[in-house]
Amino acid sequence: MKPEILEYCLRSIVRHMNGDFDEFERLSSMAQKHYEAEKAGQKLYYAIGDVIPISVKERIYQAIA
């Protein structure tokens, strides 16, 4: 996965958590378009804990608790 695709994904997650749903839709759509344009069949996996900042993790934990 190209770094810009991952960046769009992470930005969309943060925007969704902040309540900016229009920007979330725009960024996630861009990530999907870039991902689909990328070479088919490539499989790369990222652990979510490795790519999300600690401050966002804490907000997720607070939302769940």
Number of C-alpha atoms within 10 A of each C-alpha: 14 10 8 13 19 15 14 19 19 20 18 24 21 15 17 15 15 10 11 13 14 11 16 22 15 12 21 18 15 17 21 14 12 15 16 10 9 13 9 8 6 7 7 7 6 9 7 10 9 8 11 14 11 11 8 13 13 11 12 12 9 9 9 7 6
